[in-house]
Amino acid sequence: MSEGFKHSVKVPRLYKAASNIVKRVVEDGESLKQLIYNQNHPNIKAIYALATTTLQHATELNEIVRKTNLFFKEPRFDPWLARVLISELFWGKRSLKANAIPIQIVLKYENELREELKKIDETTRNSSTIINKAAKPRYVRINTLKITVDEAINNFYNEGYTLLSQSKNYEEFLAKLHELTEYTYIQDFHMSELFAFAPGTQFHNYPGYISGAIVLQDKASCLPAHLLNPPPNSVVLDMCAAPGMKTTHLAAKIQNNGIIYSVEMNARRYNVLCNQIESTNATCVKTINADAMTLTCNNCPDVEYILVDPSCSGSGMERLECDNTDGKCAPLRLKSLQSFQVMLLRHALLNFPNVKRVVYSTCSIYPEENEMVVDEILSDIGDAYKLIPIKSLLNNEWINFSSNEFKCRDNCLYAKSNVDMTNGFFVAVFERNFEVSLPEYKRHSRIKEHDSSAMKINENSSVEETKNSNVDDNFKSEKKRKKKKREKLTENLLNDEKEPDVNLDEPAKKKKKKKKEKNN
Ligand SMILES: C[S@@+](CC[C@H](N)C(=O)[O-])C[C@H]1O[C@@H](n2cnc3c(N)ncnc32)[C@H](O)[C@@H]1O
């Protein structure tokens, strides 16, 4: 992000090394321990302590640099170095020596930064909910298409892990998450196929991870499939599917009995999706490389369950890079994301006559992408759908919900990183009321008959756009122009696409690893 300063006095190597490590852990998902061991520095312990502290305080750091507009005022300041220096000042040695310019800058803003930190601490103290500032656990979803939960527990036992006892309620469960140690783990309170291990537990070399028997997926990202809850033999549509975490979770839920149409528009991400589906043995999935807005019940017949998990700001991700100085969370961007999200959700709700349940989810904590999207939709759909109170779906065992200030009231769910120990997330569940017909006028006018015949599911179970000779040239060029415009909008939105616990190249890496192992 930053081009770096021309430093007159050099920044101590310790800080540079720590900031480089934090950057690689966050951006590339590299292992903290591995990076530390590869260091050629006399004081590895100090680097480790500083990098860990910075990662543990990710949420507060994000908040205070955002609130103080630090990178807006100091656009050339390396954001990783800044965070490491602030960590050293607030939670490390509690002082910064040396006259290097980055240190001077942090000291210049020290009071403002402290002020914002104080506000966060006060909010935390005033909250009656359970607060944990520690790093979130490592969540492991058992891919029940490859092994059973019991087999997985047995494998973990053989690896030396001890399963903690189950909890009476959600609060007790959250308290237990704090007790996780290197060799203990716990079954999730809501989803029996999900387990939580101590933060930072490494599974990348674990045989089950390589074979696709376990999936590293944050708990919040598992909630949409859990709440959509299609039974076996269902027909499901996942409108925004790559990299495929929720598609493959849904395939496991229906145990490959039924059909899942899994749609992804972006070609590169579509390949990742296909790899993920293959490695997890999700054989019921038909992948579709297309814009979900062009799909109708003609391409995807008899759809009963839809997941809409669109591109979003990713503001709920507990990663350090989400600050508003690079425009990611700027009001204009938020506005265009919101319009796109409304458009997709409306398309899902109004174009599939057999649909029973639609789940809308984002890894955003902004009401603009959550309650405001749901509210706009509620006024479109009348009584054709009702919003299901998620509290009841989770037997009253959840803490945070949407705000009562909105029309959707507290019917939707928020996952909060400092309460639920997950990424920040939002989920809304719509259920069809078949006594009321779908509002006719809202059906998407853009979906014309020939659009559907211009798609086909090919032998590899993917949909390809084909030329339709019946479409006249004028219509084609108009369609092309619109498509280009849509692609541009999506491309912009995708520039910073994020997904919990997923390194986009992971499936590819896994494939390479498998190949290497085979050759050996
Ligand atoms: C938040 S990600 C989805 C994550 C995915 N559900 C998972 O669990 O792995 C959003 C995805 O939607 C795709 N997307 C955006 N607009 C789309 C559209 N109009 N049609 C199909 N896919 C779209 C993006 O390329 C991106 O991969």
PDBQT file of the ligand as one rigid body, heavy atoms in Angstrom, charges set to zero:
ROOT
HETATM    1  C1  LIG A 601     -18.694 -13.438  -0.625  1.00  0.00    +0.000 C 
HETATM    2  S1  LIG A 601     -18.182 -14.336  -2.002  1.00  0.00    +0.000 S 
HETATM    3  C2  LIG A 601     -19.023 -15.864  -1.806  1.00  0.00    +0.000 C 
HETATM    4  C3  LIG A 601     -18.383 -16.808  -0.856  1.00  0.00    +0.000 C 
HETATM    5  C4  LIG A 601     -18.961 -18.198  -0.999  1.00  0.00    +0.000 C 
HETATM    6  N1  LIG A 601     -20.400 -18.197  -0.779  1.00  0.00    +0.000 N 
HETATM    7  C5  LIG A 601     -18.333 -19.200  -0.068  1.00  0.00    +0.000 C 
HETATM    8  O1  LIG A 601     -18.912 -19.507   0.973  1.00  0.00    +0.000 OA
HETATM    9  O2  LIG A 601     -17.247 -19.703  -0.357  1.00  0.00    +0.000 OA
HETATM   10  C6  LIG A 601     -19.100 -13.627  -3.304  1.00  0.00    +0.000 C 
HETATM   11  C7  LIG A 601     -18.857 -14.302  -4.648  1.00  0.00    +0.000 C 
HETATM   12  O3  LIG A 601     -19.901 -13.899  -5.528  1.00  0.00    +0.000 OA
HETATM   13  C8  LIG A 601     -19.380 -13.765  -6.819  1.00  0.00    +0.000 C 
HETATM   14  N2  LIG A 601     -20.328 -12.910  -7.572  1.00  0.00    +0.000 N 
HETATM   15  C9  LIG A 601     -20.487 -11.591  -7.502  1.00  0.00    +0.000 A 
HETATM   16  N3  LIG A 601     -21.473 -11.177  -8.311  1.00  0.00    +0.000 NA
HETATM   17  C10 LIG A 601     -21.969 -12.275  -8.894  1.00  0.00    +0.000 A 
HETATM   18  C11 LIG A 601     -23.016 -12.506  -9.819  1.00  0.00    +0.000 A 
HETATM   19  N4  LIG A 601     -23.746 -11.495 -10.309  1.00  0.00    +0.000 N 
HETATM   20  N5  LIG A 601     -23.255 -13.767 -10.207  1.00  0.00    +0.000 NA
HETATM   21  C12 LIG A 601     -22.512 -14.790  -9.727  1.00  0.00    +0.000 A 
HETATM   22  N6  LIG A 601     -21.500 -14.634  -8.855  1.00  0.00    +0.000 NA
HETATM   23  C13 LIG A 601     -21.239 -13.385  -8.434  1.00  0.00    +0.000 A 
HETATM   24  C14 LIG A 601     -18.034 -13.170  -6.586  1.00  0.00    +0.000 C 
HETATM   25  O4  LIG A 601     -17.193 -13.402  -7.675  1.00  0.00    +0.000 OA
HETATM   26  C15 LIG A 601     -17.581 -13.902  -5.340  1.00  0.00    +0.000 C 
HETATM   27  O5  LIG A 601     -16.835 -15.017  -5.665  1.00  0.00    +0.000 OA
ENDROOT
TORSDOF 0
